[in-house]
């Protein structure tokens, strides 16, 4: 294993740490990993460098032996698809020329919107600069008014407080709307604030001295302001955050919905620890690909770290077609459905923080309204099925029972169901699942009476081995039509 030790001298380009593992397929964006690269995306498929080197050597050795020892070559019909290449590539290039125009339009619009946004922000900053000039002008005007008010050769006649109060009330009587009242208060505040000075002294002589001292202080402040030159300050970190936020939007929200993915000769044998023999793969493929579509079967969840229904539904709920495989002490069972396991939102559910108090209390008082965020819901399907992988037995939906294909509860603690208890998943404590199987109600062999009875009796190890059985291990897969979409290798909570 000397070569493996040499490989450990190679460092990750992203984290500058030694390479520890390799992903032996190209389904992941990164296939050489250090410890910092480890995540849910590559958890199921990464292997140590030493094991990968052994696989390389094994592949080379077995290939040379295979082509040397086997005289019969591949069927000629396999070459027919190669004749499609030139026309297919030409059509795709023509299609992408149209897409380039669409991309140009989107980015031109985005640039226009951003320019408009930046223009508005620029004008706001320019307006703030203008306001700085006006602020200095207002300060000079204010000072001049105060100076004229107290340094006058023609002072007003003394007024008693009673007469002054009467004058204020007469002024208020003439004000007929709130806007004028607001303006009057603003102007009057400039006189009322002088009371702060008056209250500090007893005699009028001392009050005037106080006014003079405050005017001197005010003049010093204005004089200092004449030397101020406001400078635009812009945090460089803010620029970086804007750049990062735009990059994040493109990373998380922008991309092709129907990408063409690099294919692999081994993709027929999808990643699984429950399926191993070519016969088992062929059996599942024949069920999934019955309509002739070569589906991508991509594992999106395992129960290695402990299983709970919430985690399972979070992993598979965003896919329209899924396969669940699980092992009990007695058998390996599978369940396929062409409908999503995503819970059904309650359209009448109220988020308290988003509604006003009266609406929420009225809602609570209406006892007929459901309060859950989700609804208990049956989903209809005519294509779902269950199967026993060991016995190669298949149960299909009865034509009259398609409305009971799968049950998605509002509360996942109630369990998930294929049919009316034909296959029933429940949490088994904090870190595992259990199942109860009572096949035949909705899922049925749909064969003659005797053959169907025989299959139903022996399915999943027999009736005595189907009640509250602990799930040893579970895998869930997204079933993807390559012409529709490609599942990302990671999963996120709903």
C-alpha positions as CSV (number, residue, x, y, z in Angstrom):
1,X,0.0,0.0,0.0
2,X,3.0,2.3,-0.5
3,X,1.1,4.1,-3.3
4,X,-1.7,5.1,-0.9
5,X,0.8,6.7,1.5
6,X,2.2,8.7,-1.4
7,X,-1.4,9.9,-2.2
8,X,-1.8,11.1,1.3
9,X,0.9,13.7,0.5
10,X,-1.6,15.3,-1.9
11,X,-3.5,18.2,-0.3
12,X,-7.1,19.4,-0.8
13,X,-7.1,22.4,-3.1
14,X,-9.8,24.0,-1.0
15,X,-8.8,23.3,2.6
16,X,-5.0,22.5,2.3
17,X,-5.5,19.3,4.2
18,X,-4.4,15.7,3.2
19,X,-6.8,13.8,0.9
20,X,-8.5,11.1,3.0
21,X,-11.3,9.7,0.8
22,X,-12.4,9.4,-2.8
23,X,-16.0,9.2,-4.2
24,X,-15.9,6.4,-6.8
25,X,-18.4,8.1,-9.2
26,X,-18.9,11.4,-10.8
27,X,-22.3,12.2,-9.4
28,X,-20.8,14.5,-6.8
29,X,-19.3,18.0,-7.6
30,X,-16.1,17.0,-5.8
31,X,-14.7,13.5,-5.7
32,X,-11.4,13.8,-3.7
33,X,-12.1,14.7,-0.1
34,X,-10.2,15.8,3.0
35,X,-11.9,15.8,6.4
36,X,-13.3,19.3,5.9
37,X,-15.0,18.2,2.7
38,X,-17.1,15.5,4.5
39,X,-20.8,16.2,4.5
40,X,-24.2,14.5,3.8
41,X,-23.6,14.9,0.1
42,X,-20.8,12.4,0.0
43,X,-21.4,10.4,3.2
44,X,-23.0,7.4,1.4
45,X,-20.4,7.0,-1.3
46,X,-16.9,8.0,-0.1
47,X,-14.3,5.4,0.5
48,X,-10.7,5.6,1.9
49,X,-7.9,6.3,-0.5
50,X,-6.5,2.8,0.1
51,X,-9.7,1.1,-0.8
52,X,-10.0,3.2,-4.0
53,X,-6.6,2.2,-5.1
54,X,-7.5,-1.4,-4.7
55,X,-10.6,-0.8,-6.8
56,X,-8.5,0.8,-9.5
57,X,-6.2,-2.2,-9.6
58,X,-9.1,-4.7,-9.5
59,X,-10.9,-2.9,-12.4
60,X,-7.8,-2.9,-14.5
61,X,-7.1,-6.6,-13.8
62,X,-10.6,-7.8,-14.4
63,X,-11.0,-5.8,-17.6
64,X,-7.9,-7.2,-19.2
65,X,-9.0,-10.8,-18.2
66,X,-12.5,-10.2,-19.4
67,X,-11.7,-9.0,-23.0
68,X,-9.0,-11.6,-23.3
69,X,-10.9,-14.6,-22.1
70,X,-14.4,-14.0,-23.5
71,X,-14.7,-14.6,-27.2
72,X,-18.3,-13.3,-27.6
73,X,-18.4,-9.6,-28.1
74,X,-21.2,-7.1,-27.5
75,X,-24.4,-7.1,-29.5
76,X,-24.2,-5.0,-32.6
77,X,-27.5,-3.3,-31.7
78,X,-25.7,-1.4,-28.9
79,X,-23.9,0.7,-31.6
80,X,-27.2,2.1,-33.0
81,X,-27.3,4.9,-30.5
82,X,-23.9,6.2,-31.7
83,X,-25.6,7.1,-35.0
84,X,-27.7,9.7,-33.1
85,X,-24.6,11.7,-31.9
86,X,-24.1,14.2,-34.8
87,X,-27.8,15.2,-35.2
88,X,-28.4,15.2,-31.4
89,X,-25.4,17.5,-30.7
90,X,-26.4,19.8,-33.6
91,X,-30.0,20.1,-32.3
92,X,-28.7,20.8,-28.8
93,X,-26.4,23.5,-30.0
94,X,-29.2,25.1,-31.9
95,X,-31.4,24.9,-28.8
96,X,-28.7,26.5,-26.7
97,X,-28.3,29.4,-29.1
98,X,-31.9,30.3,-28.2
99,X,-31.2,29.8,-24.6
100,X,-28.2,32.2,-24.8
101,X,-30.6,34.9,-26.0
102,X,-32.8,34.2,-23.0
103,X,-29.8,34.4,-20.7
104,X,-28.8,37.7,-22.4
105,X,-32.4,39.1,-21.8
106,X,-32.4,38.0,-18.1
107,X,-29.0,39.5,-17.3
108,X,-29.8,42.7,-19.2
109,X,-33.0,43.0,-17.2
110,X,-31.1,42.2,-14.0
111,X,-28.4,44.8,-14.8
112,X,-31.1,47.3,-15.6
113,X,-32.9,46.7,-12.3
114,X,-29.6,46.8,-10.4
115,X,-28.6,50.1,-12.2
116,X,-32.0,51.5,-11.2
117,X,-31.6,50.4,-7.6
118,X,-28.1,51.9,-7.5
119,X,-29.2,55.1,-9.1
120,X,-31.9,55.5,-6.4
121,X,-29.3,54.9,-3.7
122,X,-26.9,57.3,-5.3
123,X,-29.6,60.0,-5.5
124,X,-30.3,59.4,-1.8
125,X,-26.6,60.0,-1.0
126,X,-26.5,63.2,-3.1
127,X,-29.7,64.4,-1.4
128,X,-28.0,63.8,2.0
129,X,-25.1,66.0,0.9
130,X,-27.5,68.7,-0.1
131,X,-29.2,68.4,3.3
132,X,-25.8,69.0,4.9
133,X,-25.6,72.4,3.2
134,X,-29.2,73.2,4.2
135,X,-28.5,72.1,7.8
136,X,-25.7,74.7,8.0
137,X,-28.0,77.4,6.5
138,X,-30.8,76.5,9.0
139,X,-28.3,76.8,11.9
140,X,-27.3,80.3,10.7
141,X,-30.9,81.3,10.2
142,X,-31.8,80.0,13.7
143,X,-28.9,81.9,15.3
144,X,-29.8,85.1,13.5
145,X,-33.4,84.9,14.7
146,X,-32.4,84.3,18.3
147,X,-29.9,87.1,18.1
148,X,-32.5,89.5,16.7
149,X,-35.0,88.3,19.3
150,X,-32.9,89.3,22.3
151,X,-30.7,92.1,20.8
152,X,-33.6,94.4,19.8
153,X,-34.0,98.2,20.3
154,X,-37.8,97.9,20.1
155,X,-38.8,95.2,22.6
156,X,-42.4,94.1,22.9
157,X,-44.7,95.3,25.6
158,X,-44.7,93.1,28.7
159,X,-47.6,90.5,28.6
160,X,-49.1,88.7,31.6
161,X,-49.3,84.9,31.6
162,X,-53.1,85.2,31.4
163,X,-52.9,87.5,28.3
164,X,-50.3,85.2,26.7
165,X,-52.5,82.2,27.3
166,X,-55.5,83.9,25.7
167,X,-53.4,84.8,22.7
168,X,-52.2,81.2,22.3
169,X,-55.8,80.0,22.5
170,X,-57.0,82.5,19.9
171,X,-54.2,81.3,17.6
172,X,-55.3,77.7,18.0
173,X,-58.8,78.6,17.2
174,X,-57.7,79.8,13.8
175,X,-55.8,76.5,13.0
176,X,-58.2,74.1,11.3
177,X,-56.1,71.1,10.2
178,X,-53.4,68.9,11.6
179,X,-50.7,70.0,9.1
180,X,-51.0,73.7,10.1
181,X,-51.0,72.7,13.8
182,X,-47.8,70.7,13.2
183,X,-46.1,73.7,11.6
184,X,-47.2,75.9,14.5
185,X,-45.9,73.5,17.1
186,X,-42.6,73.3,15.3
187,X,-42.2,77.1,15.2
188,X,-43.4,77.5,18.8
189,X,-40.9,74.9,20.1
190,X,-38.1,77.2,19.2
191,X,-39.6,79.7,21.7
192,X,-40.5,77.2,24.4
193,X,-36.9,75.8,24.5
194,X,-35.8,79.2,25.8
195,X,-37.6,78.2,29.1
196,X,-34.7,75.9,29.8
197,X,-32.5,79.0,30.2
198,X,-35.1,81.0,32.1
199,X,-35.6,78.2,34.6
200,X,-32.0,78.4,35.7
201,X,-32.1,82.0,37.0
202,X,-34.4,84.1,39.2
203,X,-33.8,87.7,38.1
204,X,-34.3,89.0,34.6
205,X,-30.8,90.4,34.5
206,X,-29.3,87.0,35.2
207,X,-31.7,85.4,32.6
208,X,-30.4,87.7,29.9
209,X,-26.8,86.9,30.9
210,X,-27.8,83.2,30.6
211,X,-29.2,83.9,27.1
212,X,-26.0,85.7,26.1
213,X,-23.9,82.8,27.4
214,X,-25.9,80.3,25.4
215,X,-25.8,82.4,22.3
216,X,-22.0,82.6,22.6
217,X,-21.8,78.8,22.9
218,X,-24.1,78.5,19.9
219,X,-21.9,80.8,17.9
220,X,-18.9,78.7,18.8
221,X,-20.7,75.6,17.5
222,X,-21.7,77.3,14.2
223,X,-18.1,78.5,13.7
224,X,-16.8,75.0,14.2
225,X,-19.4,73.7,11.7
226,X,-18.1,76.1,9.0
227,X,-14.9,74.0,8.9
228,X,-16.6,70.6,8.7
229,X,-16.4,68.8,5.4
230,X,-18.6,65.7,5.5
231,X,-16.9,62.7,3.8
232,X,-18.8,59.8,2.3
233,X,-18.0,56.7,4.2
234,X,-18.6,53.2,2.7
235,X,-17.8,50.0,4.6
236,X,-15.7,47.8,2.3
237,X,-17.2,44.8,4.2
238,X,-20.7,45.9,3.0
239,X,-19.5,45.8,-0.6
240,X,-18.2,42.3,0.0
241,X,-21.5,41.2,1.5
242,X,-23.4,42.6,-1.5
243,X,-21.1,40.6,-3.8
244,X,-21.5,37.5,-1.7
245,X,-25.3,37.8,-1.5
246,X,-25.5,38.0,-5.3
247,X,-23.2,35.0,-5.7
248,X,-25.3,33.1,-3.2
249,X,-28.5,33.9,-5.1
250,X,-27.0,32.5,-8.3
251,X,-25.6,29.5,-6.5
252,X,-28.9,28.5,-4.8
253,X,-31.6,29.8,-7.1
254,X,-30.2,30.0,-10.7
255,X,-29.5,27.0,-12.9
256,X,-30.9,24.6,-15.5
257,X,-33.9,22.6,-14.4
258,X,-33.3,19.8,-16.9
259,X,-29.5,19.5,-17.1
260,X,-27.7,16.9,-19.2
261,X,-25.7,14.9,-16.8
262,X,-22.6,12.8,-17.4
263,X,-23.6,9.2,-17.5
264,X,-21.9,6.1,-16.1
265,X,-21.9,2.5,-17.4
266,X,-22.6,1.3,-13.8
267,X,-25.6,3.5,-13.2
268,X,-27.9,0.5,-13.8
269,X,-26.6,-0.8,-10.5
270,X,-27.6,2.1,-8.3
271,X,-25.9,2.7,-4.9
272,X,-27.4,0.5,-2.3
273,X,-26.4,-1.6,0.7
274,X,-29.6,-3.7,0.5
275,X,-29.4,-4.7,-3.1
276,X,-26.3,-6.6,-4.2
277,X,-27.0,-9.4,-6.7
278,X,-27.5,-8.7,-10.4
279,X,-30.8,-10.6,-10.1
280,X,-32.1,-8.2,-7.4
281,X,-31.1,-5.2,-9.4
282,X,-32.8,-6.6,-12.5
283,X,-35.9,-7.3,-10.5
284,X,-36.2,-3.7,-9.2
285,X,-35.2,-2.2,-12.6
286,X,-38.0,-4.2,-14.3
287,X,-40.5,-2.8,-11.9
288,X,-39.3,0.8,-11.9
289,X,-38.6,1.0,-15.7
290,X,-41.7,-0.9,-16.8
291,X,-42.7,1.9,-19.1
292,X,-39.3,1.7,-20.9
293,X,-37.8,4.8,-19.3
294,X,-34.2,4.3,-18.0
295,X,-34.8,6.1,-14.7
296,X,-32.0,7.5,-12.5
297,X,-32.3,5.8,-9.1
298,X,-30.5,8.0,-6.6
299,X,-30.1,7.3,-3.0
300,X,-31.1,10.4,-0.9
301,X,-31.5,8.9,2.6
302,X,-30.2,6.1,4.9
303,X,-30.9,5.3,8.5
304,X,-27.3,4.9,9.4
305,X,-27.4,7.7,12.0
306,X,-30.8,6.6,13.4
307,X,-34.2,6.9,11.7
308,X,-37.2,9.1,12.4
309,X,-40.1,9.7,10.1
310,X,-39.5,13.4,10.0
311,X,-36.0,12.9,8.6
312,X,-37.3,10.4,6.1
313,X,-40.0,12.6,4.8
314,X,-37.7,15.6,4.8
315,X,-35.4,13.7,2.5
316,X,-37.9,12.3,0.0
317,X,-40.8,14.7,0.2
318,X,-39.6,17.0,-2.5
319,X,-39.4,14.2,-5.1
320,X,-42.5,13.1,-7.0
321,X,-41.4,9.5,-7.4
322,X,-39.6,7.6,-4.7
323,X,-38.6,4.1,-3.6
324,X,-38.2,3.0,0.1
325,X,-36.2,-0.1,0.8
326,X,-35.9,-1.6,4.3
327,X,-34.6,-4.7,6.0
328,X,-36.3,-6.5,8.9
329,X,-34.9,-9.5,10.6
330,X,-36.9,-11.6,8.2
331,X,-36.9,-9.9,4.8
332,X,-36.1,-7.0,2.5
333,X,-39.3,-5.0,1.5
334,X,-39.7,-2.2,-0.9
335,X,-42.4,0.4,-1.5
336,X,-42.6,2.6,-4.6
337,X,-45.0,5.5,-5.3
338,X,-45.3,8.0,-8.1
339,X,-46.7,10.6,-5.8
340,X,-44.7,12.8,-3.3
341,X,-44.7,12.1,0.4
342,X,-44.6,15.8,1.1
343,X,-47.3,16.7,3.7
344,X,-50.3,18.7,2.5
345,X,-50.4,22.3,3.8
346,X,-53.5,23.5,5.6
347,X,-54.8,26.5,3.6
348,X,-56.6,27.7,6.7
349,X,-53.7,27.5,9.0
350,X,-52.8,30.8,10.7
351,X,-49.2,31.8,11.6
352,X,-49.9,33.9,14.7
353,X,-47.0,36.2,14.1
354,X,-48.4,37.1,10.7
355,X,-51.9,38.1,11.6
356,X,-53.5,40.6,13.8
357,X,-54.7,39.7,17.3
358,X,-58.4,39.9,16.7
359,X,-58.2,37.6,13.7
360,X,-56.2,35.1,15.6
361,X,-58.6,35.0,18.6
362,X,-61.6,34.7,16.3
363,X,-59.8,31.8,14.6
364,X,-59.2,30.1,17.9
365,X,-62.8,30.5,19.0
366,X,-64.0,28.7,15.8
367,X,-63.7,25.1,17.0
368,X,-64.7,23.7,13.6
369,X,-61.5,25.0,12.0
370,X,-58.4,22.7,12.1
371,X,-55.5,24.3,13.9
372,X,-52.7,22.1,12.3
373,X,-50.2,23.5,9.8
374,X,-50.8,20.4,7.7
375,X,-53.7,18.2,6.8
376,X,-54.2,14.4,7.2
377,X,-54.4,13.5,3.5
378,X,-54.8,10.4,1.3
379,X,-53.0,10.6,-2.0
380,X,-54.3,8.8,-5.1
381,X,-52.1,6.5,-7.3
382,X,-52.6,3.6,-9.7
383,X,-48.9,2.9,-10.2
384,X,-47.6,2.5,-6.6
385,X,-46.6,-1.0,-5.5
386,X,-45.0,-3.0,-2.7
387,X,-42.6,-5.9,-3.2
388,X,-40.7,-8.6,-1.2
389,X,-37.2,-8.6,-2.7
390,X,-36.3,-12.0,-1.3
391,X,-39.3,-13.8,-2.6
392,X,-39.7,-11.6,-5.7
393,X,-43.4,-11.0,-4.9
394,X,-45.2,-7.9,-6.1
395,X,-48.4,-6.3,-4.7
396,X,-50.2,-3.7,-6.9
397,X,-53.0,-1.4,-6.2
398,X,-56.5,-2.7,-6.5
399,X,-58.3,-0.6,-9.2
400,X,-61.1,0.4,-6.9
401,X,-58.7,1.4,-4.1
402,X,-56.4,3.9,-5.9
403,X,-57.7,6.7,-3.6
404,X,-56.0,5.0,-0.7
405,X,-52.5,4.5,-2.2
406,X,-50.7,6.4,0.5
407,X,-51.5,8.4,3.7
408,X,-49.6,11.5,4.6
409,X,-50.5,12.6,8.1
410,X,-50.4,16.1,9.5
411,X,-48.4,14.8,12.4
412,X,-45.6,12.4,11.4
413,X,-45.9,10.8,14.8
414,X,-49.1,9.2,13.4
415,X,-47.0,7.2,11.0
416,X,-46.8,6.8,7.2
417,X,-49.0,4.3,5.3
418,X,-49.0,2.5,2.0
419,X,-52.7,1.7,1.7
420,X,-55.0,1.0,4.7
421,X,-52.3,-0.5,6.8
422,X,-50.8,-2.6,4.1
423,X,-47.4,-1.1,5.1
424,X,-47.4,1.1,8.1
425,X,-44.2,3.0,9.3
426,X,-44.0,4.3,12.9
427,X,-41.2,5.8,15.0
428,X,-39.7,3.3,17.4
429,X,-38.3,5.5,20.0
430,X,-35.8,8.3,19.3
431,X,-33.5,6.5,16.8
432,X,-35.3,3.8,14.8
433,X,-38.4,2.8,12.9
434,X,-40.8,-0.1,13.1
435,X,-43.3,-1.4,10.6
436,X,-46.6,-3.3,10.7
437,X,-47.7,-5.0,7.4
438,X,-51.2,-6.2,6.7
439,X,-51.2,-6.6,2.9
440,X,-54.2,-7.3,0.8
441,X,-56.5,-4.4,1.7
442,X,-55.2,-2.0,-1.0
443,X,-52.1,-3.6,-2.3
444,X,-52.8,-7.1,-3.7
445,X,-51.1,-9.6,-6.0
446,X,-54.0,-9.3,-8.5
447,X,-53.6,-12.9,-9.5
448,X,-56.0,-15.9,-9.2
449,X,-57.5,-16.5,-5.8
450,X,-55.3,-19.3,-4.7
451,X,-52.0,-17.8,-6.0
452,X,-52.9,-14.4,-4.4
453,X,-53.7,-16.0,-1.1
454,X,-50.4,-17.9,-1.1
455,X,-48.4,-14.7,-1.8
456,X,-50.3,-12.7,0.9
457,X,-49.7,-15.4,3.4
458,X,-46.0,-15.6,2.9
459,X,-45.3,-11.9,2.1
460,X,-42.5,-10.3,4.2
461,X,-41.9,-13.6,6.1
462,X,-45.5,-14.4,6.9
463,X,-48.2,-13.0,9.1
464,X,-46.5,-13.6,12.5
465,X,-43.4,-11.7,11.3
466,X,-45.2,-8.6,10.1
467,X,-46.5,-6.9,13.3
468,X,-44.4,-4.1,14.9
469,X,-41.2,-5.3,13.4
470,X,-38.1,-3.2,14.0
471,X,-36.5,-1.9,10.9
472,X,-32.8,-2.9,10.9
473,X,-31.8,-0.6,8.1
474,X,-33.6,1.7,5.6
475,X,-32.7,3.4,2.3
476,X,-34.8,5.9,0.3
477,X,-34.3,6.7,-3.3
478,X,-35.4,9.4,-5.7
479,X,-36.7,8.0,-9.0
480,X,-35.9,10.5,-11.7
481,X,-36.8,10.6,-15.3
482,X,-33.6,11.9,-16.9
483,X,-35.7,13.9,-19.4
484,X,-37.5,15.7,-16.5
485,X,-35.1,16.5,-13.8
486,X,-32.0,15.4,-11.9
487,X,-32.0,15.1,-8.1
488,X,-29.2,16.9,-6.3
489,X,-27.1,14.4,-4.2
490,X,-28.0,16.2,-0.9
491,X,-31.3,16.7,0.8
492,X,-32.7,19.5,2.9
493,X,-35.5,19.7,5.4
494,X,-38.9,20.8,4.1
